[in-house]
């Protein structure tokens, strides 16, 4: 599973390149998560492919990411059949049909109840901002499908233990300079990290009392997809027990 993925080095001159959209990256990461649950990929390979997806600019750069995976009915029964159908279609078409990936994104982010529907309609993206200051989100709060973290000479603390997620994949984008970000994630959430450290550091650790391994998470485990850049600072992701 550790073999290098073949990424196209050039394109036919008569075929214009198509830029990948953030929703399409989300759908790709979700598809990789399904393959991880099904045993087709290990955790290291999933992280590697997710990093490629998150840093890609054009669709042809991510074509190999799903091409060798099987999205058949042997995948977890808890998975939305519509998502499997769309991912299979996208795989067969070599990810050239933008509509297929967009449809997968729409299918996987359908709100679970009316409360989340109202929240999704009101605000699909929230932010934590700390410039020469601090920002903290903890306790019961609603997390949109995308949460942006910005900061300079400050610190951000995000606690997801009592938070309610708007969908199965929550993307947290970080842009921090000369500061720190601390994120507490319940142990029953899957973590995919592709943050680029520039004279900084990124770590994922298990807090005291954590007993559930990332490799043992159930197929329907929520996904926390971490992206962005840390410059002259540190990002700490700590897995914490569910009931603490």
C-alpha positions in Angstrom: 0.0 0.0 0.0 3.0 2.3 0.2 3.8 2.3 -3.5 4.0 5.7 -5.2 0.9 7.0 -6.9 1.3 7.9 -10.6 0.4 11.6 -11.0 0.1 12.9 -14.6 3.1 15.1 -15.5 1.5 16.6 -18.6 -1.8 17.0 -20.4 -2.9 16.8 -24.0 -2.7 20.4 -25.4 -6.3 20.2 -26.6 -7.8 19.1 -23.2 -8.1 22.1 -20.8 -7.2 21.4 -17.2 -10.0 21.7 -14.6 -9.3 23.1 -11.2 -10.6 21.1 -8.2 -13.1 22.6 -5.8 -13.1 22.3 -2.1 -16.3 20.3 -2.1 -14.6 17.8 -4.4 -11.7 17.4 -2.1 -14.1 16.7 0.7 -15.8 13.9 -1.3 -12.4 12.4 -2.1 -11.4 12.3 1.5 -14.7 10.7 2.4 -14.1 8.1 -0.3 -10.6 7.4 1.1 -12.2 7.0 4.6 -14.6 4.4 3.2 -11.7 2.5 1.7 -9.8 2.6 5.0 -12.8 1.2 6.8 -13.0 -1.6 4.2 -9.4 -2.6 4.6 -8.3 -1.5 1.1 -6.0 1.2 2.5 -4.1 1.4 5.8 -4.0 4.6 7.9 -0.6 5.7 6.5 -1.7 5.4 2.9 -5.0 7.1 3.6 -3.1 10.1 5.1 -0.8 10.2 2.1 -3.6 10.2 -0.4 -5.6 12.8 1.6 -2.5 15.0 1.6 -2.3 14.8 -2.2 -6.0 15.6 -2.5 -5.8 18.6 -0.1 -2.8 20.1 -1.9 -3.9 19.4 -5.5 -4.9 22.3 -7.8 -6.3 20.4 -10.8 -8.5 17.4 -11.2 -6.0 15.4 -13.2 -3.7 15.5 -10.1 -6.1 13.4 -8.1 -7.2 11.0 -10.7 -5.1 8.1 -9.3 -6.4 8.5 -5.8 -9.6 6.4 -6.2 -8.7 4.5 -9.5 -7.5 1.4 -7.7 -10.2 1.2 -5.1 -13.4 -0.8 -5.1 -16.6 0.9 -4.0 -18.7 -2.2 -4.3 -21.4 -3.4 -2.0 -18.9 -5.0 0.3 -18.3 -1.7 1.9 -20.0 -1.0 5.3 -23.7 -1.4 5.4 -24.1 1.9 7.3 -22.8 3.8 4.3 -25.4 5.8 2.4 -26.1 3.8 -0.9 -26.3 7.0 -2.8 -22.7 7.9 -1.8 -21.5 4.5 -3.0 -23.2 4.8 -6.3 -21.8 8.3 -6.9 -18.2 7.3 -5.9 -18.4 4.2 -8.1 -19.5 6.4 -11.0 -16.7 8.9 -10.3 -14.1 6.1 -10.1 -15.2 4.6 -13.4 -15.0 7.9 -15.1 -11.6 8.7 -13.8 -12.8 11.6 -11.8 -13.3 13.7 -15.0 -16.9 14.3 -14.3 -17.2 17.2 -11.8 -20.9 16.5 -11.3 -20.2 13.1 -10.0 -18.0 14.3 -7.2 -20.3 17.2 -6.4 -23.2 14.8 -6.1 -21.2 12.7 -3.6 -20.5 15.8 -1.6 -24.2 16.7 -1.5 -25.2 13.1 -0.5 -22.7 12.8 2.3 -23.5 16.2 3.9 -27.3 15.9 4.2 -28.3 17.2 7.6 -29.4 14.6 10.1 -32.2 16.6 11.7 -34.1 19.9 11.5 -31.8 21.6 13.9 -28.8 20.9 11.7 -30.9 21.8 8.6 -31.5 25.3 10.1 -27.9 25.7 11.1 -26.6 24.6 7.7 -28.9 27.1 6.0 -27.8 29.9 8.3 -24.1 29.3 8.3 -22.1 26.6 6.6 -18.7 28.0 7.8 -17.5 29.3 11.1 -14.2 30.7 12.2 -11.8 31.0 15.2 -9.6 34.1 14.9 -6.8 35.0 17.3 -4.6 38.0 16.4 -2.5 39.2 19.3 -5.2 37.4 21.4 -6.8 34.1 22.2 -9.9 32.3 20.9 -11.6 29.4 22.6 -14.6 27.2 21.6 -15.8 24.6 24.0 -18.9 23.1 25.6 -22.0 22.5 23.5 -21.6 24.3 20.1 -22.5 23.6 16.5 -19.7 23.0 14.0 -20.2 23.7 10.4 -18.9 21.4 7.6 -16.0 23.8 7.4 -14.3 25.7 10.3 -11.5 28.1 9.5 -8.8 29.0 12.0 -6.7 32.2 11.5 -4.2 33.7 13.8 -1.0 35.6 14.4 0.8 36.0 17.7 -2.1 34.3 19.4 -3.6 31.0 20.4 -6.7 29.0 19.4 -8.3 26.3 21.5 -11.1 24.1 20.0 -12.8 21.4 22.0 -15.0 19.0 20.1 -16.1 16.8 23.0 -19.5 18.3 23.4 -19.8 19.8 19.9 -22.5 18.8 17.4 -21.1 18.2 13.8 -23.2 19.2 10.8 -22.0 16.3 8.7 -19.9 13.1 8.6 -16.8 15.1 7.5 -15.7 18.3 9.2 -12.9 20.2 7.6 -10.8 22.5 9.8 -8.5 24.8 7.8 -5.7 26.4 9.7 -3.5 29.4 8.9 -1.5 30.4 11.9 1.7 32.4 12.2 3.7 32.8 15.4 1.0 31.1 17.4 -0.5 27.9 18.6 -3.6 25.8 17.9 -4.9 23.1 20.3 -7.7 20.8 19.2 -9.3 18.2 21.4 -11.0 15.4 19.5 -13.1 12.6 21.0 -11.5 9.2 20.5 -14.4 7.9 18.4 -13.6 10.4 15.7 -11.3 9.7 12.8 -8.5 12.2 12.2 -7.0 12.9 8.8 -4.2 15.5 8.9 -2.4 17.2 6.1 -1.2 20.4 7.7 2.0 21.9 6.3 4.4 23.0 9.1 6.7 25.8 8.1 9.3 26.2 10.9 6.5 24.8 13.1 5.2 21.5 14.3 2.1 19.3 14.1 1.4 16.4 16.5 -1.4 13.9 17.2 -1.4 12.4 20.7 -3.6 10.3 22.8 -4.7 11.8 26.1 -5.0 9.9 29.4 -7.7 7.4 29.3 -8.0 6.9 25.6 -8.6 3.2 24.8 -9.9 3.3 21.2 -7.3 3.0 18.5 -7.7 4.9 15.2 -7.4 1.6 13.3 -10.4 0.2 15.3 -12.9 3.0 14.6 -16.3 1.9 13.3 -17.2 2.5 9.6 -19.5 5.4 10.4 -17.0 7.3 12.6 -17.1 11.1 12.0 -14.1 12.4 10.2 -12.1 15.5 11.3 -10.1 16.6 8.2 -7.3 19.0 9.2 -5.6 21.1 6.5 -3.6 24.3 6.2 -0.3 25.7 7.3 1.5 26.4 10.6 4.3 28.9 10.4 6.5 29.4 13.4 4.0 27.8 15.6 2.5 24.5 16.7 -0.6 22.5 16.1 -1.5 19.9 18.8 -4.4 17.5 18.1 -5.2 15.5 21.3 -7.5 12.5 21.2 -9.5 12.5 24.5 -11.9 10.0 26.1 -15.5 10.3 24.9 -17.1 10.8 28.4 -14.5 13.2 29.8 
